[in-house]
Every structure is written in structure tokens, then in C-alpha cells.
Amino acid sequence: MKDNLQATRWKWLLFITAAIVFVFILFYSNRLIGNIAQEERKRIEIWAGAISYKAQFVNETDRFFRSIKVDVGNNARIVAGAIKKVTEASLEEDLTFYQDIISSNTSIPIIVANRRGTIDAAVNLPDSIQEKRNISELGEALQGFDSIRLAYYGRDYVTVYYRESPAVVDLHIVIDTLIQSFFQETVINSASVPVIITDSTQHNVLNAGNIDTATLQDRAKLQQRLQNMKAQIPPIELDLVDHGRCYVFYEESSVLKQLRYFPFIQFGFILIFLIIGYLLFSTTRRSEQNRVWVGMSKETAHQLGTPISSLMAWTELLKEMPVDQSIPTEIEKDVHRLETIAQRFSKIGSAPVLEPNDLVTIIDEFSQYLQSRISSMVTITFHKPDHEIMLPLNRYLFEWVIENLCKNSVDAMDGKGFINIDIIEEKKKVYIDIEDTGKGMPAKVQKRIFSPGFTSKSRGWGLGLTLARRIINEYHKGKLFVKSSVIDKGTVMRIQLNK
């Protein structure tokens, strides 16, 4: 009982130690992960701020280019008007102002054609265009030009064809590159943050990065992912050139998510090692105990051999003497019983030999023997069937189990009551029920009665039921368990054997 209590204390100590280690790891890991999450959140905020500023820069640049385009159109009108004025003016007119306007245009390509399509002037254009005489001769070269119609002298008019200067065209290429780089830098970010950019409906994806492609292809999964991202962090609202209102959804990086599970993985490994260590410790301790019990059992069997042989000889002498022959007969039974006990002890630690035996005969003979050696106020009743039940048994060990169960019943009844033994036979199994009218057992005791060292008696080592269950479960491949127990009414122990 003391050893069992000490083992229980060790188990609780091991459990409490594991709990303390887990709480420490969880606390420290959560603190570390919290710091990492805070640093990542700062990077995300910087990244999100950069996105907003860059989007604003792109929009401002686009507005600037649009204003340049308007200015280019206005300048084209002025230059065209000046050209027309110069070409139609008389010799006496002062054209210095108009010539200054024309000469100041050094970048905007302009073509001025009259009503008949004849080219009156062309500036800032390649020679291949300036050599043409009619606007119809330009063909594809006229692509990219905008046109303005200017009225002159009643119904007469000229058409001014113009386009942005090469510098402005290059600037347009720059703005397009900025827009593309904006998307690339947003979705392919250094923080490895999952990002989804949608249109104003928050349903159509414009671009995405660090996201499983299967999520983007499945509409339901995509919407669920967007809702989860929105629940974690509100999306960034942007106005982008050529796209209008957009939303940037993002969440914590996959590395940070994995780190949140790391303490539990650590605890799992620690728990596995603790369990393995406990099992190895328990197995080693049980092996040592088994070796001790096996050695003690074999030594006991050896020590019993000499007095048993002497008693057998004295019994034979008593049979030849003029004494009541019932005395040597009963002594002979006890000597035979001692010999059986010695056989039991000698077989501990060795694989028992199972031989076909009649279960009814074994129980009947043993119950009669035990009845004459227990209190007269205890009655053993064996309801034996009228036919043999042959099973593979080791007689010495099986009798030990029946003896142990019956003696426990006698102790539970305080030497007064009834023991009923019944055999229930089925097609493939046989059940032996040993019922007593003792004190019964509470549920918590029923769970522990087969544990080594547990006993409710003031004397004993608490090994009887442990050995009995081992004999039935391991050697005979059956089962021994408490079928039922009622306080102050009795207990029924059941042995289950395979045919």
C-alpha cells in the first residue's frame, strides 16, 4: 500500500512538473510571438502607409499629365492660329508677335491643313511628314494625333492636327510603369504578407500575392478568405488610375501564424518524451519486481520441497500405526495441498503448460477441499453441470485463482455467509461466477483491486488478485473482472475463458 501511494505521488509530481514546464513555455513563447507580431504589425503599417502614399503619388502624377495634355491642346490652338495669321497676312502687317508664338513651339508636333486637306504648315515633325502636300497622304502616320477645327472668314476653316511631345509620351510610359510597379510591390511584399487587391465591389480580384491559387479559383473560398482578412485587419481603401476605387486586403504572414502553434508543438514533444520516460521507468520497475518475485517464488518452492518429502514419509508411517486412519488421510490431503502450492511457486516466471482438463472436476474437488478448511459458518455451493467441460488449463495455476477468489470472499463476509459458484456455458466461451454475501465494494475500490500492492485488509501484500488476473488474462487468454458489487449485499467475480 505504501509503495502504491509513493508511485501515485511520483505520477502527480511528474504531471505537475510537466504542467509547470508547459505553462512556462506557453508564457514565454506567447510573449516572444507577441513581440514578433508587434514588429510585423509595424512593418505592415509602414508597408500600408507606403501603398497609400504611392497610390496618391500615382494619382497626382496622372492628374498632372492630364493638365499637361490640356495645355498641349491649348498651345496647339494658339500656334495654329499664329501660323494661319502669318500665312494670310498682308505685307504691311507687323507679324512679330505671331512669329514669336510660332518660334516658341519647339516640342509640340503640329500639322495645319485647310478645308481642302492641303497641308499649309507642319512643325516639329520628321522630314518624311513635312514633305507631304495633302493630309490624305499621311495614312497611318496620322495615328496618335488629336485634331482641332478653327473657323476663318465665314465658312472657311482649318484643321489643326497635334500630339503630345516626345517628352510627354515618355512621361506616360513612366506613369504606366509606376502603376504596374505599384501592383507588383503591393502583392510581392518583403514582409510575405498575403495580399488580395479587389475592385470597388470587393468581389473581383485585380491582383493577389502569397495566396494559394486554389483559393482564388474557388469563389466561395475566396469570399470566405476575404471575410476572414477583413475581420482581422480592415482593408486599405485606394483610388487608382484606370481602376477607380480599390481595396487592399491583407493579413498576418504565414510564418507568424505557424509561430502561434509552436508552443503546442513543443508541449506535444515534451509530453511524448515524458510518457516514454514514464513507461520506461514503469517497465524497468515492474521487471525488477518480477525478477524479485520470481526468485522468491522459486526459492520458496525449493525450501518447501524438503519438509513436504518428510511429511509424506511420516504420513506413510502413520498409516501403518494403530491410529484412526482418517487422521493420516487428512494429513495426506494437506501434504498434497502443500505440494500443489510448491508447484505453483515453481511455475512462476515460466510459461505454463496448458493441458485439456475438466473444468467441472477441478472446481468440484477444490470446493470440497476448501469447505473442510474454512469456517463452518461459511457454505460453499457449487452448481455444477451434469457433463464435462474440457478446456486447456494449467490445473495448479487455475486452482490458485479459485482459491484466491474464494478466500477473498470469506474475508469479505467476516467468516459468515454463502459462496455460490456457477458455470455458464456458451458456444465459444465459458463463464465462472463466484458470488458472495459479503460487504461489497464501492466503485473506486473496484477499479483498484487488481493493482499491485492494493489491499483493504490489515494484513497481506495486495498481490493475490493481481496474480490471479495475470494467470487468467496472460496465461489462459481469458478475463477476470468484477461483474457486480453492491454495498452490504455482496460481490460477483467473473472468470471468462475461451473454449
Buried (B, 14 or more C-beta within 10 A) or exposed (E): EEEBEEBEEEEEEBEEEBEEBBEEBBEEBBEEBEEBBEEBBEBBEEBBEEBBEBBEEBBEBBEEBEEBBEEBBEBBBBBBBBBBBBEEEEEEEEBEEBBEBBEEBEBBBBBBBBEEEEBBBBBBBEEEBEEBEEBEEBEEBBEEBEBBEBEBEEEEEBBBBBBBBEEBEEBBEEBEEBBEEBBEBBBEBEBBBBBBBBBEEBEEBBBBBBBEEEBBEEEEEBEEBBEEBBEEBEBBEBEBBEBEEBBBBBBBBEEBEEBBEBBEEBBEEBEEEBEEEBEEEEEEEEEEBEEEBBEEBBEBBEEBBEEBEEBBEEBEEBBEEEEEEEEBEBBBBEBBBBBBBBBBBBBBEEEBEBEEBBBBBBBBEBBEBBBEEBEEEBBBEBEBEEEEBEBBBBBBBBBBBBBBBBEBBBBBBEEEBBBBBBBEEEEEEBBBBBBBBBBBBEEEEBEBBBBBBBBBEEEEEBBBBBBBBBBBBEBBEBBBBBBBBEEEEBBBBBBBBEE
